[in-house]
Amino acid sequence: MEHQQVPHLRTAGIAPLSLLEKRIIDAQVKIETWFRQAFQDKPTLITSSVDIRNAGFKIAPVDTNLFPAGFNNLSVDSYPLAIQALQFTIEKFHQKCQKILIIPENHTRNPHYFESLSVLSNLLMKAGFEIQIGSLIAEKSPITIQVSAQDQLTLMPVTLDQDKIIAENFRACMVLLNNDLSDGIPDIIMQSKQLITPPPQLGWKHRLKSMHFEFYKQITEEFSKVIDVDPWYITPEFEDCGEINFVDKIGEECLIEKTERLFQNIRKKYKEYNIERNPFVVIKANQGTYGMAVMMVQSSEELKNLNRKQRQKMAKSKGGQAVNHVIIQEGVHTIETVGEQHSVAEPVVYMIGNHVVGGFYRVHMNKGPEENLNAPGMHFEPLAFDECCNNPDNRMSTHASQNKFYVYSVIARLALLATCYEAESIRNQ
């Protein structure tokens, strides 16, 4: 197997982050003990990914996805760990599970998505499970997708039989959703009494980012005591604003008021820690993904003069869904760069259950450290987290990859724990 090199990083050694990294690395045993206890009795989520931003003076998650679509961007070196994690996690989730039905996204024109789906399917098969890929859009005949010259996928029509979703004669023990349900929960899933993961109620039609980050804030307030730091170092401040319509200019007063309040809170923290950077905030749809309906602003004044193009961009998210609820999130700069051209980058961490199995850097050559990198023109650099994230060494530089990736794994697991709280709140309804 050809070894994939970890990308060359250029990260400034800024004192507060060095302190934060050192606190995390020195407290590894306490942290792992805390995580083991924190995850006990929490719902199991099979797949997840977390977008992280490293500002030098702050490191925090900015988005958490339960239906990740970038398995094709993982390093092949991470596959053995992913297979092992799948075996352990699914056995914990369903001890006698042998057959898994994957429900993918409905689109059929994105080759990169099907590359990801192929990798996920193959990892599950190598973990010892029989796999079938269903389809919510294939009505009568299977759909064949040519992934590469050597690889193709067959998407089978699904039907409901005795309260179970089946694909032809394939009767699964468990349905694994790789469809974020932005359009809502289909009737066939609503009527099924099968074991379905993630819970359909955590699809983007119903899930709110503001709820996720509220749980995350509660978790970091407790966790920060373990490493003895201000939780702000690992927590993005946020506000949320409902009843918004960018085209008709409804709810703008709320948006401007809460944005200014968030700026005031950020400036106060910057002053407290002598941070000489210009703060910014991110306004984005409170539901949804794919980097759509996202806007960075440097001051609340910008919101008073949005042009037609900006309003139209913010009015719709994935699948043409109307944006009527936004989260206003503290912007986290990124000081990570990759390659000789020093392209701006941010890590994306992938997990199976509560095991970090790999990740990649999202890289954009034409974006700056205060911009959204999840945009056309981005590319990915794989990382083999399994080789370095679980064994930090406090004798090494705090900015050594081995230590940096452990820090990222800690932040990612905190975000995952927040999604477990979300799932638990649904379970208890």
PLY file of the C-alpha trace (Angstrom):
ply
format ascii 1.0
element vertex 429
property float x
property float y
property float z
element edge 428
property int vertex1
property int vertex2
end_header
0.00 0.00 0.00
1.44 3.35 -1.01
1.92 5.69 1.91
0.32 9.12 1.55
2.38 11.95 2.98
0.91 14.34 5.52
0.71 17.78 3.85
3.36 20.30 4.78
1.81 22.85 7.12
2.85 26.36 7.94
1.33 27.33 11.27
2.41 30.33 13.30
3.38 29.55 16.88
1.13 31.93 18.76
1.38 31.82 22.52
-2.27 31.30 23.54
-2.63 28.35 21.16
0.67 26.91 22.37
-0.71 27.11 25.88
-3.98 25.51 24.79
-2.24 22.70 22.91
0.13 22.07 25.82
-2.76 21.95 28.28
-4.56 19.40 26.10
-1.48 17.27 25.47
-0.39 17.28 29.12
-3.93 16.30 30.20
-4.27 13.41 27.74
-4.97 10.76 30.38
-7.57 12.95 32.11
-9.13 13.83 28.76
-9.45 10.21 27.62
-10.94 9.27 30.98
-13.40 12.17 30.68
-14.40 11.16 27.15
-14.91 7.53 28.11
-17.28 8.56 30.89
-18.99 11.25 28.80
-19.87 8.86 25.96
-21.28 6.19 28.28
-25.01 5.64 27.77
-25.10 8.17 24.93
-26.70 7.25 21.58
-24.27 5.78 19.06
-23.85 7.66 15.78
-22.11 5.58 13.12
-20.61 8.29 10.88
-19.83 11.97 11.41
-17.42 14.68 10.34
-16.41 17.97 11.92
-15.07 21.12 10.23
-12.50 22.83 12.47
-10.86 26.25 12.29
-7.50 27.00 13.90
-7.02 30.73 14.48
-3.79 30.48 16.43
-5.42 32.12 19.44
-8.52 29.91 19.24
-9.47 26.52 17.83
-13.10 25.45 17.44
-15.55 23.45 15.35
-17.64 25.45 12.89
-19.88 22.67 11.55
-20.75 19.06 12.34
-22.20 16.71 9.74
-23.90 13.38 10.44
-24.13 12.40 6.77
-20.52 12.89 5.59
-19.84 12.64 1.88
-16.06 12.83 1.71
-14.86 9.30 2.46
-13.06 9.36 -0.89
-10.84 12.16 0.46
-9.49 10.05 3.33
-6.00 8.65 3.24
-5.88 4.95 2.33
-3.63 4.61 5.39
-6.69 5.30 7.55
-8.76 2.44 6.08
-7.62 -0.30 8.52
-8.59 1.86 11.49
-11.94 2.75 9.88
-12.71 -0.94 9.29
-11.89 -1.81 12.89
-13.96 1.12 14.16
-16.93 0.04 12.01
-16.77 -3.48 13.44
-16.64 -2.24 17.03
-19.23 0.54 16.64
-21.85 -1.46 14.74
-21.51 -4.42 17.09
-22.15 -2.01 19.96
-25.09 -0.50 18.07
-26.60 -3.81 16.88
-24.74 -6.85 18.17
-26.11 -9.35 15.64
-26.21 -7.05 12.60
-25.10 -8.71 9.36
-26.86 -6.78 6.60
-26.87 -3.01 6.14
-28.92 -1.01 3.65
-27.40 2.37 2.76
-29.78 5.14 1.67
-27.73 7.70 -0.32
-28.42 11.22 -1.52
-30.97 11.59 -4.31
-28.73 13.32 -6.84
-27.01 11.24 -9.51
-24.75 13.80 -11.19
-22.00 14.30 -8.63
-19.16 11.83 -9.36
-17.27 12.77 -6.20
-20.26 11.85 -4.05
-20.42 8.38 -5.57
-16.69 7.95 -5.05
-17.36 8.62 -1.37
-20.31 6.21 -1.34
-18.15 3.53 -2.95
-15.44 3.92 -0.29
-18.02 3.80 2.53
-19.61 0.66 1.05
-16.26 -1.08 0.62
-15.17 -0.24 4.17
-18.41 -1.74 5.51
-17.96 -4.88 3.39
-14.36 -5.29 4.57
-15.69 -4.94 8.12
-17.72 -8.10 7.45
-21.17 -6.76 6.59
-23.35 -7.53 3.59
-24.19 -4.24 1.91
-26.87 -3.04 -0.47
-27.38 0.52 -1.65
-31.01 1.56 -1.89
-32.44 4.52 -3.73
-35.34 6.83 -2.97
-35.52 7.91 -6.63
-35.18 4.59 -8.48
-38.82 3.67 -9.09
-38.75 0.26 -10.81
-35.33 -0.46 -12.21
-31.89 -0.32 -10.59
-29.64 2.65 -11.36
-26.06 1.85 -12.30
-23.40 4.45 -11.55
-19.97 4.08 -13.14
-17.62 5.36 -10.45
-14.41 4.51 -12.28
-13.17 2.17 -14.98
-12.95 -0.60 -12.37
-15.79 0.34 -10.04
-19.53 0.78 -10.38
-22.42 1.07 -7.95
-25.92 -0.31 -8.29
-28.70 1.63 -6.58
-31.72 -0.60 -5.98
-35.32 0.65 -5.72
-36.62 0.45 -2.16
-40.10 -0.53 -1.03
-41.84 -0.96 2.31
-42.70 -4.52 3.32
-44.13 -5.32 6.74
-42.84 -2.05 8.21
-39.34 -2.68 6.84
-37.51 -0.99 4.00
-36.24 -3.58 1.54
-34.28 -3.43 -1.70
-35.53 -6.24 -3.91
-35.02 -9.29 -1.65
-32.44 -7.62 0.57
-33.73 -7.37 4.14
-31.35 -5.37 6.27
-30.81 -5.44 10.01
-30.09 -1.72 9.89
-30.60 1.23 7.56
-27.65 3.62 7.36
-28.64 7.06 6.11
-26.13 8.87 3.94
-28.87 11.27 2.86
-29.13 14.44 4.92
-32.93 14.65 4.38
-32.83 18.36 3.55
-36.20 17.93 1.81
-37.78 16.28 4.82
-38.33 12.68 5.93
-39.82 10.54 3.13
-42.95 8.55 3.95
-41.16 5.23 3.48
-38.73 6.15 6.25
-41.44 7.59 8.48
-43.47 4.37 8.19
-40.55 2.02 8.75
-40.04 0.46 12.16
-36.51 -0.65 11.35
-33.39 0.45 13.11
-32.37 3.60 11.21
-29.23 5.62 11.90
-28.69 8.52 12.25
-32.22 9.17 13.52
-34.16 10.75 10.62
-35.11 13.62 12.94
-31.45 14.68 12.79
-31.76 15.35 9.07
-31.26 18.95 8.01
-34.99 19.62 7.57
-35.39 19.41 11.32
-31.95 19.76 12.90
-30.79 23.22 13.99
-27.15 24.26 14.15
-28.02 26.61 17.00
-29.20 23.63 19.08
-26.00 21.75 18.28
-23.80 24.64 19.38
-25.89 25.20 22.50
-25.15 21.61 23.53
-21.52 22.09 22.49
-21.25 25.17 24.71
-22.60 23.24 27.70
-20.09 20.44 27.08
-17.07 22.74 26.75
-17.95 24.58 29.93
-17.47 21.26 31.72
-14.53 20.04 29.63
-12.57 23.29 30.04
-12.26 22.54 33.75
-10.32 19.38 32.88
-7.64 21.36 31.01
-8.04 24.57 33.06
-8.68 27.08 30.26
-11.36 29.59 29.40
-13.98 27.64 27.37
-13.99 30.51 24.86
-10.70 29.18 23.49
-12.54 26.16 22.07
-16.10 27.47 21.68
-17.51 29.70 18.93
-19.90 32.30 20.29
-23.23 32.49 18.46
-26.69 34.01 18.25
-29.68 32.71 16.35
-32.38 34.59 14.52
-35.63 33.11 13.24
-38.32 34.51 10.97
-35.91 35.90 8.42
-36.57 36.59 4.76
-33.64 38.16 2.96
-35.51 38.95 -0.25
-38.45 40.65 1.44
-36.22 42.18 4.15
-38.19 40.58 6.96
-36.37 40.09 10.27
-33.44 42.35 9.42
-33.74 44.34 12.64
-33.25 41.17 14.68
-30.34 40.12 12.49
-28.54 43.46 12.78
-29.15 43.75 16.52
-27.90 40.26 17.33
-24.94 40.56 14.99
-23.83 43.74 16.73
-24.27 42.10 20.13
-22.09 39.21 19.01
-19.43 41.61 17.70
-19.41 43.36 21.06
-18.85 40.06 22.88
-16.04 39.08 20.52
-14.32 42.48 20.82
-14.49 42.15 24.59
-12.71 38.79 24.44
-10.15 40.07 21.95
-9.38 42.95 24.31
-9.17 40.61 27.31
-6.58 38.42 25.57
-4.76 41.19 23.65
-5.71 39.74 20.27
-4.83 42.15 17.50
-7.07 40.81 14.77
-10.23 42.16 13.20
-13.22 40.10 14.30
-15.75 38.81 11.82
-18.94 36.79 12.03
-20.49 34.14 9.82
-24.18 34.28 9.01
-25.51 31.01 7.64
-28.67 28.99 7.32
-29.50 27.34 10.63
-30.28 24.18 8.68
-28.37 22.66 5.81
-24.88 22.08 4.49
-22.80 22.11 1.29
-21.50 25.58 2.11
-24.65 27.23 0.78
-26.36 30.32 2.22
-23.19 31.46 4.01
-22.01 35.05 4.39
-19.03 36.56 6.21
-19.37 40.11 7.54
-16.84 42.41 9.19
-19.44 44.64 10.87
-23.18 44.79 11.44
-23.28 47.86 9.18
-22.75 45.59 6.15
-26.14 44.02 6.79
-27.89 47.34 6.22
-26.64 47.54 2.65
-26.99 44.04 1.22
-27.36 44.06 -2.54
-29.76 41.94 -4.56
-27.16 39.28 -5.37
-26.24 38.86 -1.69
-29.90 38.59 -0.71
-30.61 35.98 -3.37
-27.58 33.95 -2.28
-28.80 33.88 1.31
-32.42 33.14 0.44
-31.97 29.51 -0.64
-30.01 26.50 0.64
-29.54 22.96 -0.67
-32.36 21.76 -2.92
-33.81 25.25 -3.21
-35.05 25.17 0.38
-36.01 28.64 1.62
-33.82 30.05 4.39
-36.03 31.43 7.15
-33.79 30.83 10.16
-30.12 31.75 10.49
-27.33 31.28 13.00
-24.91 34.15 13.56
-21.61 32.54 14.50
-18.32 33.98 15.67
-15.88 33.81 12.78
-12.75 31.79 13.49
-9.73 32.74 11.39
-7.54 29.99 10.00
-3.77 30.21 10.09
-3.27 26.80 8.52
-1.75 26.78 5.05
-0.75 23.90 2.81
1.89 23.56 0.10
4.46 25.85 -1.46
1.77 28.36 -2.43
0.63 28.58 1.22
-2.99 27.93 0.28
-5.40 28.56 3.16
-6.64 25.32 4.74
-8.89 23.93 7.47
-9.03 20.38 8.87
-12.08 18.14 8.51
-12.09 15.22 10.94
-13.97 11.97 10.24
-15.27 9.65 12.95
-16.83 6.20 13.15
-18.73 6.07 16.41
-16.53 8.02 18.81
-13.33 6.88 17.08
-11.36 9.38 15.01
-10.42 7.45 11.87
-9.02 10.08 9.53
-9.62 13.35 7.84
-8.36 15.81 5.31
-7.54 19.45 4.83
-10.03 21.48 2.85
-7.78 23.78 0.83
-8.60 26.84 -1.26
-5.95 28.69 -3.25
-8.12 31.77 -3.81
-9.56 32.36 -0.35
-8.27 34.19 2.68
-8.14 33.25 6.38
-11.48 34.98 7.09
-13.38 33.38 4.19
-15.56 30.32 3.64
-13.37 27.56 2.16
-16.32 25.29 1.37
-16.72 26.92 -2.03
-16.07 26.12 -5.70
-12.35 25.84 -6.34
-11.53 23.95 -3.13
-9.55 20.73 -3.09
-8.60 18.22 -0.43
-5.37 16.92 1.06
-5.77 13.58 2.92
-4.46 13.06 6.44
-3.64 9.77 8.13
-4.94 10.62 11.60
-4.60 7.01 12.76
-0.83 7.32 12.83
-0.58 10.36 15.03
-3.75 11.63 16.67
-3.95 9.08 19.47
-0.37 9.35 20.70
0.71 12.93 21.41
4.14 13.51 22.90
4.63 16.47 25.24
8.39 16.25 24.69
7.87 17.38 21.08
6.97 20.80 19.72
3.41 21.81 20.47
3.01 22.44 16.73
4.30 19.03 15.64
1.73 17.24 13.49
1.52 14.43 16.03
0.36 16.87 18.70
-1.67 19.17 16.47
-3.79 16.29 15.16
-4.43 15.04 18.69
-5.78 18.48 19.55
-8.03 18.30 16.47
-9.25 14.87 17.53
-10.23 16.27 20.93
-12.18 19.17 19.42
-13.90 16.80 16.96
-14.99 14.45 19.72
-16.40 17.34 21.73
-18.51 18.26 18.71
-19.55 14.63 18.27
-20.61 14.51 21.91
-22.87 17.50 21.23
-24.58 15.55 18.42
-25.07 12.67 20.86
-26.88 15.11 23.13
-29.02 16.12 20.15
-29.87 12.47 19.47
-30.59 11.90 23.15
-33.00 14.84 23.23
-34.90 13.26 20.31
-34.92 9.85 22.00
-36.41 11.36 25.14
-39.22 13.20 23.35
0 1
1 2
2 3
3 4
4 5
5 6
6 7
7 8
8 9
9 10
10 11
11 12
12 13
13 14
14 15
15 16
16 17
17 18
18 19
19 20
20 21
21 22
22 23
23 24
24 25
25 26
26 27
27 28
28 29
29 30
30 31
31 32
32 33
33 34
34 35
35 36
36 37
37 38
38 39
39 40
40 41
41 42
42 43
43 44
44 45
45 46
46 47
47 48
48 49
49 50
50 51
51 52
52 53
53 54
54 55
55 56
56 57
57 58
58 59
59 60
60 61
61 62
62 63
63 64
64 65
65 66
66 67
67 68
68 69
69 70
70 71
71 72
72 73
73 74
74 75
75 76
76 77
77 78
78 79
79 80
80 81
81 82
82 83
83 84
84 85
85 86
86 87
87 88
88 89
89 90
90 91
91 92
92 93
93 94
94 95
95 96
96 97
97 98
98 99
99 100
100 101
101 102
102 103
103 104
104 105
105 106
106 107
107 108
108 109
109 110
110 111
111 112
112 113
113 114
114 115
115 116
116 117
117 118
118 119
119 120
120 121
121 122
122 123
123 124
124 125
125 126
126 127
127 128
128 129
129 130
130 131
131 132
132 133
133 134
134 135
135 136
136 137
137 138
138 139
139 140
140 141
141 142
142 143
143 144
144 145
145 146
146 147
147 148
148 149
149 150
150 151
151 152
152 153
153 154
154 155
155 156
156 157
157 158
158 159
159 160
160 161
161 162
162 163
163 164
164 165
165 166
166 167
167 168
168 169
169 170
170 171
171 172
172 173
173 174
174 175
175 176
176 177
177 178
178 179
179 180
180 181
181 182
182 183
183 184
184 185
185 186
186 187
187 188
188 189
189 190
190 191
191 192
192 193
193 194
194 195
195 196
196 197
197 198
198 199
199 200
200 201
201 202
202 203
203 204
204 205
205 206
206 207
207 208
208 209
209 210
210 211
211 212
212 213
213 214
214 215
215 216
216 217
217 218
218 219
219 220
220 221
221 222
222 223
223 224
224 225
225 226
226 227
227 228
228 229
229 230
230 231
231 232
232 233
233 234
234 235
235 236
236 237
237 238
238 239
239 240
240 241
241 242
242 243
243 244
244 245
245 246
246 247
247 248
248 249
249 250
250 251
251 252
252 253
253 254
254 255
255 256
256 257
257 258
258 259
259 260
260 261
261 262
262 263
263 264
264 265
265 266
266 267
267 268
268 269
269 270
270 271
271 272
272 273
273 274
274 275
275 276
276 277
277 278
278 279
279 280
280 281
281 282
282 283
283 284
284 285
285 286
286 287
287 288
288 289
289 290
290 291
291 292
292 293
293 294
294 295
295 296
296 297
297 298
298 299
299 300
300 301
301 302
302 303
303 304
304 305
305 306
306 307
307 308
308 309
309 310
310 311
311 312
312 313
313 314
314 315
315 316
316 317
317 318
318 319
319 320
320 321
321 322
322 323
323 324
324 325
325 326
326 327
327 328
328 329
329 330
330 331
331 332
332 333
333 334
334 335
335 336
336 337
337 338
338 339
339 340
340 341
341 342
342 343
343 344
344 345
345 346
346 347
347 348
348 349
349 350
350 351
351 352
352 353
353 354
354 355
355 356
356 357
357 358
358 359
359 360
360 361
361 362
362 363
363 364
364 365
365 366
366 367
367 368
368 369
369 370
370 371
371 372
372 373
373 374
374 375
375 376
376 377
377 378
378 379
379 380
380 381
381 382
382 383
383 384
384 385
385 386
386 387
387 388
388 389
389 390
390 391
391 392
392 393
393 394
394 395
395 396
396 397
397 398
398 399
399 400
400 401
401 402
402 403
403 404
404 405
405 406
406 407
407 408
408 409
409 410
410 411
411 412
412 413
413 414
414 415
415 416
416 417
417 418
418 419
419 420
420 421
421 422
422 423
423 424
424 425
425 426
426 427
427 428
